[in-house]
Every structure is written in C-alpha cells, then in structure tokens.
Amino acid sequence: MISSFFMWYSHITKTGLVAEAKSAMREGMKNTEQIIAESIDYLVAHYQERPDLAFLAQRAGYDTAHFQKLFKAHVGISPKRLCQYMSARHARSLLAGGLPTLESALEAGLSGTGRLHDLLINVEGAAPGAIQKRGAGLHIRYGFQPSPLGELMI
C-alpha cells in the first residue's frame, strides 16, 4: 500500500501535475484577490444604494456565506461594515462642511437624524453635534491599568 502511494507520488511529480496544481492554486488566489478588489471598488462606488450580500455574492460568483468569509478574510471587515464606514465618512464631511444634521443625514442616504446619530456613534464614537464642532468641548477620560502583558491604557 505504501509503495503504491510512492509510485503514484513519483508519477505525478515527474509528469508535472504537482506544479500544475500549485500553479492553478496561485491563479485561483490571484483570481480571488481580483474578485475581492472588484467588490470593494463596487461597494465604494455604490455604497449609498446599500447593496445586499446576496447581490454582491452573485456578482462575484460565490454563495453568500462563502463570499462573506472570503471578503472578511481579505479585507478584515464585512461588506456591510465597509458601506457603513463609507456612509459615515460622507456624513462626517457634510457635517464638517456646515450642513445641518437633518440635511446631512438625508444627503448621506439615511432616513433621519436618529440613523445618523446611531451610525456616527457606532463608527466614529462621537455624536453628530460633536463632529460639527470638530470635537470642541469633548472630554476624553482615560486611565492606565496593569496587566499580564504590561500597562494598558483604558
């Protein structure tokens, strides 16, 4: 049994099948990276439309669960989270430009000021008013705590 394995392995290495398989794996990895890059480009261009995971997965040629895992493995965040970051970035620029909160929310594609508040608290850690004021009057509390890994800032 063991000798037949070695004969088989010797055969596939001599015929170049191992090299072909490795080459195909590298090509598949490039293809996956290209698909993820195209998905990111699409999300950046269309984040206000809030494309759903099923649409993105179908566009990429994967089922939804596999696409979600691939995207998160390559990017570090989910497609939905990327759309949230893009929306928050757009809203932040509108607020910093002096647009009122309601107009900023609507221009950013949100249904109202409550959604804008939730989004900015979730992504930026600051309310729309604090962003409009560019952090003026904002107090940040912190402390240091010893840990097994060394001192931590909390």
N, C-alpha and C positions, 0 to 999 in steps of 0.2 A: 504494500500500500504506500509506504513512504517512498520507495523507489519510483513508483508511478508518478507521484507528485513531483519529484525532482526531474523526471523525464519531461513532464508537462511544462514545468517552470523553465527548464533548459530550452525547450522548443519555443515558448513564447518570447523569451529574451533573444534568441537567435533570429527569429522572424521579425523582430521589431514591434511586436504587439504591445509590449510594456511601454516603449517610447511613444507609440501612437496613443495609448490610453492616457499617459501623462500629458501629452500634447493636447488631447481632447479636454482633459480636466482643466488645463491652463486656459484654453479657449473658452470653456464654459465659465470660468471665473471672470475672464475679461468681459464676456457677454453679460454676466450678472451685474458687474460693476457698471457697464454701459447702460443697462436697463434701469438700474437704481439712479444713475446720474440723469437719465432722461425723465424719470419720475420726479426727481427733485426739481428739474427745470420746469416741468409741467405744473407742479404744485406752486412754485414761486410765481409763475405767470397767471395761475388761475385760483389762487387761494381764496379770493372773495366769493367764488362760486361754491366753495366747500365741497369739493369732490369727495364722494364716499369711498371707502376702502374697496368695496366690490368693483367699482368702476376702475379704480387705479390698478387693481389686481388683474382685471380682464384686459386692460390696456397693455399691461406688462406681460400677459400670457401665463399668469400663475393663478392658483386658487387663493382665496383671501387670507387664510391662515398662513400659508407659506410666504406670500408676499409680505405680510405684516412682519414675520420673523426675519426675512431677508432684509427688509428696509431698516428695521431696528438694529440688526446686526451690523449693517454697513454705515448707518447714519447716527445711531445712538439714541434716536427718538422715533416716535411713531409718525406716520404721515399726518394724523390729526394734530399732533403736537406741533409739527412744523407749520401747519396752517394757523394754529393759534399764535405762534411766535410772529409770523408774518402779519397777522391782523393787529397784534399788539404793537408791532413796530410802526405800522401805518397810523394807528390811532395815536401813538405817542408823538409822532411827527406832526400830526394835525393839532394836538393839544399844545405842543411846544410852539406851534405857529400862531397860537392865539385863538383858534376856533373854539367856540363854546362846547361844553361837554355833549349836549344832545346832538349837535351838528357833527361833531367828531365821531360819535357812536354810529350815526346813520351813514356817514361817509365811509366809515370803516366796514360797513356791511352788517352791523349789529342791529338788533331790534330796539334797543333803547339804552338809556344810561345805566340801568342795572346790569345789563350784559357787559357793557364797557367796564364797569367797576369790577365785576367778577373776573373778567379777562385780565385786566391790568394787575389786580391783586394776585391772581394765580401766576402770571408770567413775570411781572416786574416787582411784585411785592410792595407796590405803592398804589394809592388811590388816584383817580384822575386829577383831583384837585392838587395833590402833591406834585404830580407830573407837570401840571400847568404852571405851578410856582417854581418849577425846577428844583424842588427839594428844600426851598426856603422854609425855615421853621421846623424842619423834620429832625427829630431826635432819634439817634440810634443808640440803643443800650447794648452793652457787651460786657463780657467778663471772661476770666480765664479759669480753667478747671484742670487740675492734674489728671492724667490718665495713664494707663499702662504704655501708651505709645508716646508719651510726652505731654507737654502742656497744650491744651486745646483752647481756642478762642470760641466762646459761645455768644 
